[in-house]
Amino acid sequence: MTAFPTPSKLENDIALIVPLERKYFTELSKVGADPDLWTLNPRRMQGPEDMADYLEDALMEQEKGISIPFVIIDKRSGLARPSDSEGGEVAGSTRYANLYPNHKRLEIGWTWIGKKFQQSGLNRAVKFELLRYGFETLDLNRIELKTDILNTASRNAMKKLGAREEGILRGHTLMASGRYRDTVYYSILKSEWPDIKRTVFASFL
């Protein structure tokens, strides 16, 4: 198991982030059915079977201590969910990955959010909780993010979070299309977090 503890939940007025469980598979399959979500994703996603494999792989990584996958719930939808007592609507998924406890660093990634929840402030709310838990509870020194060089929206979002672009790894990841993508890396350091928290995430304080 990973040396990093898994939070039972992280939340604010907008987002609820809980550990991935199989009971969420149906809802995640519905919100992730839009093929546009996966255009710049290394994983091919063409139907429920692909999503089931994707989620099972995430749980396998969780069991092996390779990553900590989460479900993202938008609390503002106000929908009562029959599977449990959590209010809100399942909106997507994210992970802590590339876990290095000895070096006090990890990556926030594998994030996808349904189209109806995009440009709504949900992603920023999720990133705030993951960053805050990482720096203030796990006492990390560094949190990494990365994306496809062609993913302009993701690159702009990372910069708006206060992450610093560090460099490009050429031919880094094989995509489902057969293209080898160039991957852009970003990071936030613990020393930078107080100022980023105070400015970028002022609305959550």
PyMOL commands that set and color helices and strands:
alter all, ss='L'
color gray80, all
select helices_A, chain A and resi 22-31+35-38+48-64+75-77+101-103+115-117+122-137+152-160+190-199+202-204
alter helices_A, ss='H'
color red, helices_A
select strands_A, chain A and resi 10-11+15-19+68-74+89-100+105-113+142-148+164-174+180-189
alter strands_A, ss='S'
color yellow, strands_A
deselect
rebuild
show_as cartoon
